């Protein structure tokens, strides 16, 4: 198992468990997934052929509440990766004190080679196969790679039809028309921006006027850049897989987003000069947003980072070895299980409004997200100081301590 995605996560778990002097029995419980489900999903394709797709759903831990986890549609989906992601969601929810456990699901398919109708049929068959294991009080589905709000709508509809009831709370990230959350689009990026703001304060500088460089300008990093600009920061550089752009006075993030939508890259943006992807790390910046696992900050590259604050915006954006180098150099690294807790917080708000038959306003969502993320950062920072460790280990310590406490109080069901 060591060397696998889940094995790498267990290394972080082991470090935190040692610091906590965790009871051996609890250690065994928390280091294993509760349930791993493997299903086969036959689907009639548009040409009349039948293809059978493999699907997974891993429920890692439910000590704090029903599981929450995304659905990924990708050829590289594996049971090991699903287990690692389910464990990470468990810790992410616990860090933010979101009363959910962690899960993750995936289908081994290539959606780029499938029609929308084929994706719908596959999604619905997958939900039918795992319907007995999911539900508003069991396991809540969330968007994931190649699974957007429309996919979540199909999940909700299929489950509701199967159970002969309206079960909006079985999935989050849905369109507004069927119980989606105002303010949820962008919640993940907003959470990253709030984490960056709190981290900046902890190292002694204010966000207004701070220089931000973005490695991996897409998805969550785009959202975070918008919020950071509104908070007064200057996004001076951005890079994606095809190139980069630099403007020391600050890029116009809105214009950059429009350029990227049209060109599918930041390369060639007229509002700044060209920049090599590797050159982003060496810029004179205050914050480095690391947002891509496809081109992470590696151990070899960590020595060239000049920003005193590095914020992970996606899983695997910095390697474990790179984190150690950065920390040895005195740089502060905000781990994804902390910065990524905004997505889990928004998911809980959507689930709660669905259960209550109510709705939050966008202002309410932003206010609650700010409060929850702020409290999470302070808890992790406190643990880092108490145990004299880095934020990555401290975040895992906070999460494990909370899940272990709930497990201990609930006792052993025989």
C-alpha positions in Angstrom: 0.0 0.0 0.0 2.9 2.3 0.7 3.8 4.3 -2.4 0.1 4.3 -3.5 -2.1 7.4 -3.3 -3.7 6.1 -0.1 -0.3 5.0 1.2 1.1 8.5 0.8 -1.9 9.9 2.8 -1.3 7.3 5.5 2.2 8.8 5.9 0.7 12.1 6.9 -1.8 10.2 9.1 1.0 8.3 10.9 2.9 11.5 11.7 -0.2 13.1 13.2 -1.1 10.0 15.1 2.3 9.9 16.7 2.0 13.5 17.8 -1.4 12.8 19.3 -0.2 9.5 20.9 -3.3 8.0 19.4 -4.7 4.9 21.0 -3.6 1.8 18.9 -7.2 0.7 18.5 -8.4 4.1 17.3 -5.4 4.2 15.0 -6.5 1.0 13.3 -10.1 2.2 12.9 -9.1 5.6 11.4 -6.5 4.1 9.1 -9.0 2.0 7.2 -12.0 2.8 5.0 -15.4 1.8 6.4 -16.7 0.5 3.0 -15.5 0.1 -0.5 -18.1 -0.6 -3.2 -17.2 -1.8 -6.7 -20.0 -2.0 -9.3 -20.3 -2.8 -13.0 -22.5 -0.4 -15.1 -23.7 -1.7 -18.5 -24.8 1.2 -20.8 -26.3 1.1 -24.2 -24.3 3.6 -26.3 -25.7 5.8 -29.0 -24.7 3.4 -31.7 -26.6 0.5 -30.1 -23.5 -1.2 -28.7 -23.4 -2.1 -25.0 -20.3 -1.1 -22.9 -19.7 -2.1 -19.3 -18.1 0.6 -17.1 -16.5 0.0 -13.7 -17.6 2.2 -10.9 -16.5 2.8 -7.3 -17.8 4.4 -4.1 -15.7 4.5 -1.0 -17.1 5.6 2.3 -14.1 6.2 4.6 -15.5 7.4 7.9 -18.9 8.5 9.2 -18.1 9.2 12.9 -19.0 12.9 12.5 -22.0 12.5 10.2 -23.1 11.2 6.8 -20.4 10.9 4.2 -19.8 13.6 1.6 -17.8 13.1 -1.6 -17.5 13.9 -5.2 -18.0 11.7 -8.3 -15.2 11.6 -10.9 -15.6 10.6 -14.5 -12.1 9.8 -15.9 -10.2 6.9 -17.5 -7.7 7.0 -14.6 -10.1 6.4 -11.8 -8.9 3.7 -9.4 -10.1 2.2 -6.1 -6.8 3.3 -4.5 -7.3 6.9 -5.6 -11.0 6.9 -4.5 -9.9 5.6 -1.0 -7.3 8.4 -0.7 -9.8 11.1 -1.7 -12.4 9.7 0.6 -9.9 9.8 3.5 -8.9 13.4 2.6 -12.5 14.5 2.5 -12.9 13.0 6.0 -10.1 15.1 7.3 -11.2 18.2 5.3 -14.6 18.1 6.8 -13.2 17.6 10.3 -10.8 20.5 10.0 -13.7 22.9 9.2 -16.0 21.3 11.8 -18.4 20.3 9.0 -20.6 17.5 10.5 -19.9 15.1 7.6 -17.6 12.1 7.1 -15.8 11.5 3.8 -16.5 9.5 0.7 -15.6 9.5 -3.0 -16.9 7.9 -6.1 -15.8 7.5 -9.6 -16.5 5.9 -13.0 -13.7 4.6 -15.3 -14.7 6.3 -18.6 -13.6 9.0 -21.0 -16.3 11.6 -21.1 -14.6 13.4 -23.9 -15.5 10.5 -26.2 -19.1 10.2 -24.9 -22.2 12.1 -25.8 -24.2 13.9 -23.2 -26.9 11.3 -23.4 -24.4 8.5 -22.8 -23.0 10.3 -19.8 -26.5 10.7 -18.4 -27.3 7.0 -18.9 -24.0 6.0 -17.3 -24.6 8.3 -14.3 -28.2 7.0 -13.8 -27.1 3.4 -13.9 -24.2 4.1 -11.5 -26.6 5.7 -9.0 -29.1 2.8 -9.4 -26.2 0.4 -8.6 -25.1 2.2 -5.4 -28.6 3.6 -4.3 -28.8 1.4 -1.2 -25.5 2.8 0.1 -26.2 6.6 -0.5 -28.9 9.0 0.7 -29.3 12.3 2.6 -28.4 10.7 5.9 -25.9 8.2 4.5 -23.7 9.5 1.8 -24.1 12.7 -0.2 -22.8 13.1 -3.7 -20.9 16.2 -4.8 -19.4 17.5 -8.1 -16.1 16.1 -9.1 -13.8 15.9 -12.2 -16.1 16.0 -15.3 -19.2 15.8 -13.1 -20.9 19.2 -13.0 -24.3 20.5 -11.7 -26.2 18.7 -14.4 -24.7 15.4 -13.4 -25.7 16.1 -9.8 -29.2 16.8 -11.0 -29.3 13.4 -12.6 -28.0 11.8 -9.4 -30.7 13.5 -7.4 -33.5 12.6 -9.9 -32.5 9.0 -10.2 -32.3 8.5 -6.5 -35.6 10.3 -5.9 -37.4 8.2 -8.5 -35.9 5.0 -7.1 -37.0 5.9 -3.6 -40.3 7.4 -4.6 -39.6 10.6 -2.7 -38.1 14.0 -3.4 -34.6 13.7 -2.0 -32.9 17.0 -3.0 -30.3 16.6 -0.2 -28.8 13.4 -1.7 -26.6 15.6 -3.9 -25.0 19.0 -3.6 -23.7 21.3 -6.3 -27.1 21.2 -8.0 -28.6 23.9 -10.3 -30.5 26.6 -8.3 -33.7 25.4 -9.9 -33.7 22.2 -7.9 -32.3 23.3 -4.5 -28.8 24.5 -5.4 -26.9 26.9 -3.2 -26.6 30.6 -4.1 -22.9 31.4 -3.9 -21.7 27.8 -4.2 -20.0 28.4 -7.6 -16.8 29.9 -6.5 -17.0 28.7 -2.9 -13.9 26.5 -3.3 -11.9 29.5 -4.5 -13.3 31.8 -1.9 -12.2 29.3 0.7 -8.6 29.3 -0.7 -8.6 33.1 -0.7 -9.8 33.3 2.9 -7.1 30.8 3.9 -4.5 33.0 2.1 -5.8 36.1 3.9 -5.6 34.4 7.4 -2.1 33.0 6.6 -0.9 36.4 5.5 -2.0 37.9 8.8 -0.2 35.1 10.7 3.1 35.9 9.0 2.7 39.6 9.4 1.5 41.3 6.3 -1.9 42.5 5.1 -3.6 41.3 2.0 -4.3 44.7 0.4 -1.4 45.4 -1.9 0.1 41.9 -1.5 1.6 40.4 -4.7 0.1 37.0 -5.8 1.6 34.6 -8.4 -0.6 31.8 -9.6 0.8 28.5 -10.9 -2.0 26.6 -12.5 -4.5 29.3 -13.4 -7.8 27.3 -13.9 -10.7 26.1 -11.8 -10.2 26.9 -8.1 -7.3 29.2 -8.8 -9.4 31.4 -11.1 -12.0 31.7 -8.4 -9.4 32.5 -5.7 -7.7 35.1 -7.9 -11.0 36.9 -8.4 -11.7 37.0 -4.6 -8.1 38.0 -3.8 -8.3 40.9 -6.2 -11.5 42.0 -4.5 -9.7 41.8 -1.2 -7.1 44.2 -2.5 -4.3 41.9 -3.5 -2.5 42.3 -6.9 -2.3 39.2 -9.1 1.0 39.8 -10.8 1.5 36.5 -12.6 -0.5 33.6 -13.8 0.5 30.4 -15.7 -1.2 27.3 -17.1 0.0 24.3 -19.0 0.6 26.4 -22.2 2.3 29.5 -20.9 2.2 32.4 -18.5 1.8 36.2 -18.2 3.4 38.8 -15.9 2.6 42.3 -15.0 4.2 43.7 -11.8 1.6 46.4 -11.3 -1.2 43.7 -11.3 -3.1 41.9 -14.0 -6.8 42.6 -14.7 -8.1 39.3 -13.5 -11.5 39.8 -15.1 -10.0 40.5 -18.5 -7.6 37.6 -18.0 -10.5 35.2 -17.3 -12.2 36.4 -20.5 -9.0 35.8 -22.5 -8.7 32.3 -21.1 -12.3 31.4 -21.9 -11.7 32.4 -25.5 -8.2 31.0 -25.9 -8.2 28.2 -23.3 -4.9 29.6 -22.0 -3.5 32.7 -20.3 -0.7 32.6 -22.9 -0.9 35.6 -25.2 -2.9 37.9 -22.9 -2.3 41.5 -24.0 -2.5 42.8 -20.4 1.0 41.6 -19.5 4.3 40.3 -20.8 5.0 36.6 -21.6 6.4 34.4 -18.8 7.8 30.9 -18.7 5.8 28.5 -16.6 8.9 27.7 -14.5 9.7 31.3 -13.9 6.5 31.8 -11.8 8.2 30.2 -8.8 11.1 32.7 -8.8 9.1 35.9 -8.9 9.3 38.5 -6.1 5.8 37.8 -4.7 4.1 37.6 -1.3 1.9 34.6 -2.0 2.3 31.7 -4.4 -1.0 30.0 -5.3 -0.1 26.4 -6.3 -3.1 25.0 -8.1 -2.2 22.1 -10.3 -1.3 18.5 -9.5 -0.4 18.0 -13.2 2.7 20.3 -12.7 3.3 20.4 -9.0 5.9 22.3 -7.0 8.6 19.6 -6.7 11.5 19.1 -4.3 13.9 20.3 -7.1 11.9 23.4 -7.7 11.1 24.3 -4.1 14.5 26.0 -3.6 13.6 28.7 -6.2 10.3 29.8 -4.5 10.7 33.3 -3.2 7.2 34.0 -1.9 7.1 33.6 1.9 3.6 32.1 1.7 2.6 29.1 -0.4 -1.1 28.2 -0.6 -2.2 24.9 -2.1 -5.3 25.2 -4.1 -5.6 21.6 -5.2 -4.7 18.1 -4.0 -1.0 17.4 -4.9 -0.1 20.9 -5.9 3.1 20.6 -3.9 4.8 17.2 -3.3 5.5 16.1 0.3 9.3 16.5 -0.4 8.8 20.0 -1.7 6.8 20.9 1.4 9.7 19.8 3.6 12.1 21.9 1.7 9.8 25.0 1.8 9.3 24.6 5.5 13.1 24.1 6.2 13.6 27.4 4.3 11.1 29.1 6.7 8.2 29.5 4.2 4.7 28.9 5.3 2.7 26.2 3.4 -1.1 26.1 3.7 -2.2 22.6 2.9 -5.2 21.7 0.7 -7.1 19.9 3.4 -7.3 23.3 5.1 -7.6 25.7 2.1 -10.0 23.3 0.4 -12.5 23.2 3.3 -14.6 25.9 1.6 -16.1 23.3 -0.7 -17.2 21.1 2.2 -18.6 24.1 4.0 -20.7 25.1 1.0 -21.9 21.5 0.6 -23.1 21.4 4.2 -25.0 24.7 3.7 -26.7 23.3 0.6 -27.6 20.1 2.4 -28.9 22.0 5.3 -31.1 24.3 3.2 -32.5 21.2 1.4 -33.3 19.4 4.6 -35.0 22.5 6.1 -36.8 23.4 2.9 -35.2 26.9 3.1 -32.5 28.8 1.2 -29.5 30.8 2.1 -28.7 34.1 0.3 -25.3 34.5 -1.3 -24.4 37.0 1.4 -25.3 34.4 4.1 -23.1 31.8 2.4 -20.1 34.2 2.2 -20.5 35.2 5.8 -20.7 31.6 7.0 -17.9 30.5 4.8 -15.7 33.3 6.1 -16.5 32.4 9.8 -15.9 28.7 9.3 -12.7 29.0 7.3 -11.3 31.6 9.8 -12.0 29.3 12.8 -10.5 26.4 10.9 -7.3 28.3 10.2 -6.9 29.4 13.8 -7.4 25.8 15.1 -4.7 24.5 12.7 -2.3 27.4 13.5 -2.8 26.7 17.2 -2.0 23.0 16.7 1.1 23.9 14.7 2.3 26.0 17.6 1.4 23.5 20.3 3.1 20.6 18.6 5.9 22.7 16.9 5.1 21.3 13.5 4.1 22.5 10.0 0.5 23.4 9.0 0.1 20.2 6.9 0.8 18.0 9.8 -1.1 20.3 12.2 -4.2 20.2 10.0 -4.2 16.4 10.0 -3.7 16.5 13.8 -6.8 18.7 14.2 -8.8 16.4 11.9 -7.8 13.1 13.4 -8.3 14.4 17.0 -11.9 15.4 16.2 -12.8 12.2 14.4 -11.1 10.1 17.1 -13.0 12.0 19.8 -16.3 11.3 18.1 -15.4 7.6 17.6 -14.4 7.3 21.2 -17.6 8.8 22.5 -19.8 6.8 20.2 -18.2 3.6 21.3 -18.0 0.2 19.6 -21.1 -1.2 18.0 -21.0 -5.0 18.2 
